[in-house]
Amino acid sequence: MSDIVKRVPKQLFLAGQWRDAADGSVFAVQDPGTEEPLAEVADAQDADVREAIEAAVEAQRDWAATPPRERGEVLRRAWQLMTDRADEIAELMTLEMGKSLTESKAEVAYAAEFFRWFSEEAVRIEGRYARNPAGGGRMLVSKHAVGPCVLITPWNFPLAMGTRKIGPAIAAGCTMIVKPAQLTPLSMLNLAALLREAGLPDGVLSVLPATSASRVVGPALEDPRIRKMSFTGSTEVGRKLVEQCAPNLQRMSMELGGNAPFLVFDDASLDDAVQGAVTAKMRNNGESCVAANRFHVQSSIADEFVRRLTEEMAAMPVGHGTEDGVKVGPLINAEQRDKVIELVDDALARGARATTGGKPLGGKGFFYPPTVLTGVPADARILREEVFGPVAPVTTFDTEDEAVALADDTEFGLVAYLFTRDLERAIRVGERLSTGMVGLNTGLVSNAAAPFGGVKASGFGREGSHEGIEEYVEVKYMALALKDG
């Protein structure tokens, strides 16, 4: 067992203390590159959830009253600890999630940046003071912590999706219960230990791994004292959570599924477009909600784009994420690999052609090779469903209107990518696309200083940037009677 895996706490982090589950139950965490168990982690039960709720409610008033500078300094210290320990944190992530060490180190830097960003935002939660336009009074507007929160994080970015929620919650003065993904709880447990070391008071954070998400989330959302829920995951689950929040009218941030189009016009730099395509597709093994899912290329350059993309994808080494030089690790589990196989096989059966990849790799580990599909017909499932794997299906278009129509032909609206050297076209098409984010001549949009989120079935609310902290505060208005002199 790796030294970092040995050192990570495996118990529940409940109100600032490490505890076994109420009934002593545990579950196994698997290395997707070897299919071997990494560790056993405590499996939270109903009694643990109730205790975590009470701890969050009890700590809320004092934590919200803590000076913003002090809350920000906790985040600043946590950022420094994450930066200093980036290598071992990345190793832990690679072991439980599968991505290469290079990818994991990039995620650690990205995740830590949310703590640094929100450490600076903690002291900028501002209101306003204004004169009543009709005279005879003043208006005082202030912002206050929304209250105890439930934060639900996914397996694909087990650290960054946590800091993106925990950072603004801490900055705003909210207490929280975090439910990490069952497949990747170790990174979040390690983060809890790090936050405790950074000085986060007991009760502000509880981390409850569990084999049943509903066992943790259900009781929390049924309690009217829990005032916010933030979720990153599938649209299907997101819709159910919205229903669960309805009775108590809890605030919600929903970062849901994507089906990102990648548009390449014939005036684009092909070198930039291909490199952008590799970034947008292959980041995180393709297991990303912002991964390019559909490549729409103008007909006159499609053959050359496919040729170059095929060369780049075929040259990417596949293997266990800890091995030197590996760029593509395993998918998270057999179910995810089988879904990728199913979507590729469906496209091939309908007439698509694989210019590289297209078949699963044998042996241990949930590996699938980088794959490029050309001639993908409009009725292929891979153009409708989120593939969440290293597969790039390519189709063509002739006109700008056709490109926009193809891009928007989906219920999702998280992100789109657009490559062109025509500035007017870039702005014109970018504004027409029905997505919350657009990458203009870049395959990477994620940035702690930018508002991350989507429209339509990709959810609502924003994470990161100035907008991110607004999700964790309520606005209060006080009318002041005052005679004008």
C-alpha positions in Angstrom: 0.0 0.0 0.0 1.2 3.5 -0.9 2.5 5.6 2.0 -0.1 8.3 1.3 -2.9 5.8 1.2 -1.7 4.5 4.6 -1.7 8.0 6.1 -5.1 9.2 4.9 -7.8 8.8 7.6 -10.4 6.2 6.7 -13.0 7.1 9.2 -15.8 9.6 9.0 -14.9 13.2 9.7 -17.7 14.2 11.9 -17.8 17.6 13.6 -14.1 17.9 13.6 -13.4 14.4 14.9 -12.5 11.1 13.2 -15.1 8.5 13.9 -16.1 5.0 12.9 -19.5 4.6 11.3 -22.3 4.2 13.9 -22.5 0.4 13.1 -18.8 0.0 12.3 -19.5 -0.7 8.6 -16.9 0.0 5.9 -16.6 -0.3 2.1 -13.7 -0.9 -0.3 -12.1 1.7 -2.6 -10.6 0.3 -5.7 -7.6 1.2 -7.9 -9.2 1.3 -11.4 -5.8 0.7 -13.0 -5.3 -2.7 -11.3 -8.9 -3.6 -10.1 -7.3 -4.2 -6.7 -8.6 -2.7 -3.4 -6.8 0.3 -2.1 -8.4 0.8 1.3 -11.5 0.3 3.4 -13.4 3.5 4.3 -16.2 4.0 7.0 -19.7 3.8 5.6 -21.9 6.5 7.1 -25.2 5.5 8.6 -28.4 7.3 9.5 -27.2 8.1 13.1 -24.0 9.6 11.7 -26.0 11.9 9.3 -28.2 13.1 12.2 -25.2 13.9 14.3 -23.5 15.8 11.4 -26.7 17.9 10.9 -26.8 18.8 14.6 -23.1 19.7 14.5 -23.5 22.0 11.4 -26.6 23.7 12.9 -24.9 24.2 16.3 -21.7 25.7 14.7 -23.5 27.9 12.2 -24.0 31.0 14.3 -20.5 31.3 15.7 -18.9 30.5 12.3 -21.0 33.1 10.5 -20.0 35.7 13.2 -16.3 34.9 12.7 -14.6 37.9 11.0 -14.3 37.4 7.3 -10.5 37.9 7.4 -10.2 34.9 9.8 -12.3 32.7 7.5 -10.2 33.8 4.6 -7.0 33.0 6.5 -8.1 29.4 7.0 -8.5 29.1 3.2 -5.1 30.8 2.6 -3.4 28.3 5.0 -5.2 25.4 3.3 -4.1 26.6 -0.1 -0.5 26.7 1.1 -0.7 23.2 2.5 -2.2 21.9 -0.7 0.6 23.6 -2.7 3.3 22.2 -0.5 2.0 18.7 -0.6 0.9 18.6 -4.2 2.9 15.5 -5.2 1.5 13.2 -2.6 -2.1 14.6 -3.0 -1.8 13.9 -6.7 -0.5 10.4 -6.1 -3.5 9.7 -3.9 -5.9 11.0 -6.6 -4.3 8.9 -9.3 -4.6 5.8 -7.3 -8.3 6.1 -6.5 -9.5 7.8 -9.7 -7.1 6.6 -12.4 -5.9 9.7 -14.2 -2.2 10.3 -14.9 0.0 12.0 -12.4 0.3 14.9 -14.7 -3.4 15.3 -14.8 -3.7 14.8 -11.0 -1.1 17.5 -10.4 -3.0 19.9 -12.6 -6.1 19.2 -10.6 -4.4 19.8 -7.3 -3.2 23.2 -8.6 -6.7 24.0 -9.9 -8.4 22.8 -6.7 -6.0 24.8 -4.4 -6.7 27.9 -6.5 -10.3 27.9 -5.4 -9.1 28.2 -1.8 -6.8 31.1 -2.7 -9.5 32.8 -4.7 -12.1 32.6 -2.0 -9.7 33.5 0.7 -9.5 36.9 -1.1 -13.3 37.0 -1.7 -14.2 36.5 2.0 -13.5 40.1 2.8 -15.4 41.4 -0.3 -18.9 40.3 0.6 -20.4 43.7 0.2 -23.8 45.4 0.6 -24.9 48.9 -0.2 -26.4 52.0 1.5 -28.7 54.1 -0.6 -31.1 57.0 -0.4 -34.8 56.2 -0.9 -35.5 57.6 -4.4 -38.8 59.1 -3.0 -36.9 60.7 -0.1 -37.7 60.3 3.6 -35.5 57.2 4.3 -32.5 55.1 3.5 -32.1 51.6 2.2 -29.5 49.3 3.8 -28.7 46.1 1.9 -26.5 43.5 3.5 -25.4 39.9 2.7 -25.4 37.0 5.2 -24.4 33.3 5.2 -27.3 31.2 3.8 -26.7 28.6 6.6 -25.8 25.0 6.8 -25.2 23.3 3.5 -25.1 19.9 1.9 -22.4 19.5 -0.8 -22.3 16.5 -3.1 -19.2 15.9 -5.1 -18.5 13.6 -8.1 -15.8 11.0 -8.7 -14.2 12.5 -11.8 -12.6 15.6 -10.0 -12.6 14.3 -6.4 -10.6 17.3 -5.1 -11.5 20.3 -7.3 -15.2 19.8 -7.2 -14.9 19.8 -3.4 -12.8 23.0 -3.1 -15.1 24.7 -5.6 -17.9 24.3 -3.1 -16.1 24.3 0.2 -14.1 27.4 -0.6 -17.1 29.8 -1.0 -19.0 28.1 1.8 -16.2 28.8 4.2 -15.7 32.3 2.9 -19.3 33.2 3.3 -19.6 31.7 6.8 -21.6 28.6 6.1 -21.2 25.2 7.8 -21.4 22.1 5.7 -21.8 18.4 5.3 -19.9 16.9 2.3 -20.9 13.7 0.7 -18.0 12.6 -1.6 -18.5 10.0 -4.3 -18.3 6.4 -3.2 -15.7 5.6 -5.8 -13.2 8.4 -4.7 -13.6 9.3 -1.0 -9.9 9.3 -0.1 -9.1 12.7 -1.7 -11.9 14.4 0.3 -11.0 12.7 3.5 -7.4 13.9 3.0 -8.7 17.4 2.4 -10.7 17.3 5.6 -7.5 16.5 7.5 -5.7 19.3 5.8 -8.5 21.8 6.6 -8.4 20.8 10.2 -4.7 21.4 10.2 -5.3 24.8 8.6 -7.5 25.8 11.6 -11.0 25.1 10.5 -13.1 25.0 13.7 -14.9 21.8 14.8 -18.4 21.4 13.5 -17.9 23.7 10.4 -17.2 20.7 8.2 -18.3 17.0 8.2 -17.3 14.5 5.5 -19.5 11.4 5.3 -18.5 8.8 2.7 -21.2 6.3 2.1 -22.3 3.5 -0.2 -25.8 5.1 -0.4 -25.9 8.8 -1.3 -29.6 8.9 -0.4 -28.8 7.7 3.1 -26.8 10.9 3.6 -28.5 13.4 1.4 -32.2 12.4 2.1 -32.3 13.1 5.8 -30.3 16.3 5.4 -32.6 17.7 2.8 -35.6 16.7 4.9 -34.4 18.9 7.7 -35.5 22.5 7.2 -32.5 23.8 9.1 -30.3 22.8 6.1 -30.6 25.8 3.8 -28.6 24.9 0.7 -27.6 22.0 -1.5 -24.9 22.1 -4.1 -24.5 19.1 -6.5 -22.2 18.2 -9.3 -23.2 15.1 -11.2 -25.7 13.8 -13.7 -28.8 15.6 -14.9 -30.9 12.5 -14.0 -29.9 12.7 -10.4 -30.0 16.4 -10.4 -33.7 16.4 -11.3 -34.4 14.1 -8.3 -32.5 16.4 -5.9 -34.4 19.5 -7.1 -37.6 17.6 -6.1 -36.2 16.8 -2.7 -35.3 20.4 -2.1 -38.7 21.7 -3.0 -40.6 21.0 0.3 -38.2 23.1 2.3 -37.3 25.5 -0.5 -33.6 25.1 0.0 -31.2 27.1 -2.2 -29.7 25.0 -5.0 -26.6 25.0 -7.2 -26.7 22.4 -9.9 -23.8 21.6 -12.1 -25.1 18.8 -14.3 -24.3 16.9 -17.5 -22.9 18.2 -20.7 -22.7 17.4 -24.4 -20.2 19.9 -25.5 -19.9 20.8 -29.2 -16.5 21.6 -30.7 -16.8 23.8 -33.8 -14.0 24.3 -36.3 -14.4 26.7 -39.1 -12.3 26.6 -42.3 -10.5 29.9 -41.4 -9.2 28.4 -38.1 -5.6 27.6 -37.4 -5.6 23.8 -37.7 -2.6 23.5 -35.4 -4.5 25.4 -32.7 -7.7 23.6 -33.4 -6.2 20.1 -33.1 -4.3 21.0 -30.0 -7.4 22.5 -28.5 -9.4 19.4 -29.5 -6.9 17.1 -27.7 -7.1 19.3 -24.6 -10.9 19.6 -24.6 -11.4 15.9 -25.3 -8.6 14.1 -23.4 -8.4 16.1 -20.2 -9.2 13.7 -17.3 -9.3 10.8 -19.8 -12.4 12.4 -21.3 -14.3 11.9 -18.1 -15.3 15.5 -17.7 -18.6 17.3 -18.0 -16.8 20.0 -20.1 -15.1 17.5 -22.3 -15.8 18.0 -26.0 -18.3 15.4 -26.9 -19.1 16.2 -30.6 -16.7 17.6 -33.2 -18.4 19.6 -35.9 -15.8 20.6 -38.6 -16.4 22.6 -41.8 -16.4 20.2 -44.7 -13.5 21.7 -46.6 -11.0 21.0 -43.8 -12.6 18.0 -42.2 -10.3 15.3 -43.7 -7.1 17.2 -42.7 -8.5 17.8 -39.2 -9.3 14.1 -38.8 -5.9 13.1 -40.0 -4.1 15.4 -37.6 -6.3 14.6 -34.7 -5.9 10.9 -35.3 -2.1 11.2 -35.2 -2.2 13.1 -31.9 -4.7 10.7 -30.3 -2.9 7.6 -31.5 0.4 8.7 -30.0 -0.9 9.1 -26.5 0.5 6.4 -24.2 -2.1 4.4 -22.2 -1.3 2.8 -18.9 -1.5 3.0 -15.1 -1.6 6.7 -14.1 1.5 6.3 -11.9 3.7 5.1 -14.8 6.2 7.5 -16.4 5.0 9.0 -19.6 1.4 7.8 -19.4 -1.1 10.4 -20.7 -4.2 8.2 -20.6 -5.2 6.2 -17.6 -8.0 3.8 -17.0 -11.7 4.8 -16.8 -13.2 4.8 -13.4 -14.8 1.3 -13.4 -16.2 -1.5 -15.6 -19.6 0.2 -15.9 -18.1 3.3 -17.3 -15.9 1.4 -19.7 -18.8 -0.7 -20.9 -20.8 2.5 -21.6 -18.0 3.8 -23.8 -17.8 0.5 -25.6 -21.6 0.5 -26.1 -21.7 4.0 -27.6 -18.7 3.4 -29.9 -20.1 0.0 -31.1 -23.5 1.7 -31.8 -21.7 4.4 -34.0 -19.7 1.8 -35.9 -22.8 -0.3 -36.5 -24.5 2.8 -38.0 -21.6 3.4 -40.5 -19.0 5.4 -38.6 -15.3 4.5 -39.0 -12.6 4.4 -36.4 -9.4 6.0 -37.6 -7.7 5.0 -34.3 -8.9 3.0 -31.3 -12.4 1.8 -31.4 -11.9 -1.4 -29.4 -11.3 -2.0 -25.6 -7.9 -3.0 -24.4 -7.4 -6.4 -22.7 -5.9 -7.2 -19.4 -6.4 -5.8 -15.9 -7.7 -2.3 -15.4 -10.6 -0.4 -17.0 -8.7 0.9 -20.0 -10.1 2.2 -23.3 -7.8 3.7 -26.0 -8.0 7.2 -27.5 -10.5 6.9 -30.3 -11.4 9.0 -33.3 -14.6 8.3 -35.2 -15.4 9.8 -38.6 -18.5 9.7 -40.8 -20.6 9.6 -37.6 -24.3 9.6 -38.7 -26.8 11.9 -37.1 -28.7 9.1 -35.4 -25.7 7.7 -33.5 -26.3 7.7 -29.8 -22.8 9.1 -29.2 -23.9 12.4 -30.6 -26.8 12.5 -28.1 -25.4 11.0 -25.0 -22.4 12.1 -22.8 -19.7 9.6 -23.7 -17.4 10.4 -20.7 -14.4 8.7 -22.2 -11.6 9.2 -24.7 -13.7 9.2 -27.9 -13.9 12.0 -30.4 -16.8 11.6 -33.0 -16.4 13.9 -36.0 -19.2 15.2 -38.2 -19.2 18.0 -40.8 -21.1 21.2 -41.6 -21.1 23.7 -44.5 -22.5 27.0 -43.2 -22.4 29.0 -40.0 -26.1 28.6 -39.4 -25.8 24.8 -39.8 -22.9 24.8 -37.3 -24.9 26.6 -34.7 -27.9 24.4 -35.3 -25.8 21.3 -34.8 -24.2 22.7 -31.7 -27.5 23.5 -30.1 -29.2 20.3 -31.0 -29.1 19.0 -27.5 -30.9 19.4 -24.2 -27.6 20.3 -22.5 -25.9 23.7 -22.5 -22.8 23.6 -20.3 -20.0 24.6 -22.7 -19.1 24.9 -26.4 -15.8 25.3 -28.1 -15.3 27.5 -31.2 -12.2 27.8 -33.4 -12.0 30.6 -36.0 -9.6 33.5 -36.8 -12.5 35.7 -37.7 -13.1 37.9 -34.7 -16.6 39.0 -35.8 -17.6 35.3 -36.4 -16.2 34.4 -33.0 -18.3 36.9 -31.2 -21.4 36.4 -33.4 -21.4 32.6 -33.0 -20.3 32.7 -29.4 -23.3 34.8 -28.5 -25.7 32.6 -30.4 -24.7 29.3 -28.8 -27.0 28.2 -26.0 -24.4 27.4 -23.4 -23.2 28.9 -20.1 -19.6 28.9 -21.3 -17.7 29.2 -24.6 -14.1 28.5 -25.3 -12.9 30.7 -28.1 -9.8 29.3 -29.7 -9.0 27.4 -26.5 -9.9 23.9 -25.3 -9.7 24.9 -21.6 -12.3 27.0 -19.9 -11.9 26.0 -16.3 -10.6 28.8 -14.1 -11.2 29.6 -10.4 -11.7 33.3 -11.4 -14.4 32.5 -14.0 -18.1 31.7 -13.4 -18.5 28.0 -14.1 -22.0 26.7 -15.0 -24.5 25.9 -17.6 -28.1 26.4 -18.9 -30.9 24.2 -19.9 -30.4 20.6 -18.7 -26.9 21.4 -17.6 -28.2 23.1 -14.5 -28.2 26.5 -12.8 -26.1 28.6 -10.5 -22.4 29.4 -10.9 -19.2 28.2 -9.1 -16.0 30.1 -9.0 -15.4 33.9 -9.7 -17.3 36.6 -7.9 -20.6 34.9 -8.7 -19.6 31.7 -6.8 -19.8 33.2 -3.4 -23.2 34.8 -4.1 -24.6 31.2 -4.1 -23.8 31.0 -0.4 -25.3 34.3 0.8 -28.8 35.7 1.4 -29.6 39.3 0.7 -31.2 41.3 3.6 -32.8 44.7 3.1 -33.6 47.1 5.9 -35.7 50.2 5.4 -34.5 53.1 7.5 -36.9 55.9 8.4 -35.0 59.2 8.2 -36.1 62.7 7.7 -34.1 64.5 5.1 -32.6 67.7 6.3 
